[in-house]
Amino acid sequence: MGRRPIELDTATDIELLNAHVAGDRDAFGVLFRRHYNHLWQLALRTCRIQEDAADSLQDALWSAHRNAAKFRGDAEVRSWLHRIVLNACLDRMRRNKSRYSVSLSDESVAEPVVERDDIARLEVSMLVDSALMRLPDDQRAALVAIDMEGYSVADAAQLLGVAEGTIKSRCARGRKRLQQELEFLRNPGNRM
């Protein structure tokens, strides 16, 4: 056995992707594990239920695995993976629109990724996630891209395949509705 051309644990994302394309069987797994938490949180925040998030993430990573040779390098590998996951989530939500249902089992509740001793942050995170799930898909996707993932309006518009003005209006409507949802979740007796 010869020596590996790169050390996978210390390789950059682009080196891992190139090694995968060149036939290294382990490189994509290392890349996937490196970005798993970010991509999983993106899928959970974009999809309404955990099963859809898991299926979307699996579809996206399979697509990235198969199409890695098509990566043009005009963005960071993480951004490329982010876009593939977001598109997979949006595709699944479109397919499920006619048969949307909510699981009532406790298994559908995602385990928050925060320190267990930081109860205040946990409560806020749960409130925000719950309020986000009540938003329409297009508003939630725009807000996640802009406010949570830090994309510019232009980048989010390109990512979601809509005009910049559409992103701005979806964010404005989404923020207003998110504020209303958060007020309701904090004070459930206020809504008639």
Protein Blocks (a to p, Z undefined) as FASTA:
>chain_A
ZZdfbdfklpcfklmmmmmmnopaklmmmmmmmmmmmmmmmmmmmmmbfklmmmmmmmmm
mmmmmmmmmpnolacfklmmmmmmmmmmmmmmmmmmmmgccdfbfklpccddddfklmml
mmmmmmmmmmmmmpcfklmmmmmmmmmnopafklmmmmnopafklmmmmmmmmmmmmmmm
mmmmmmmmlpZZ
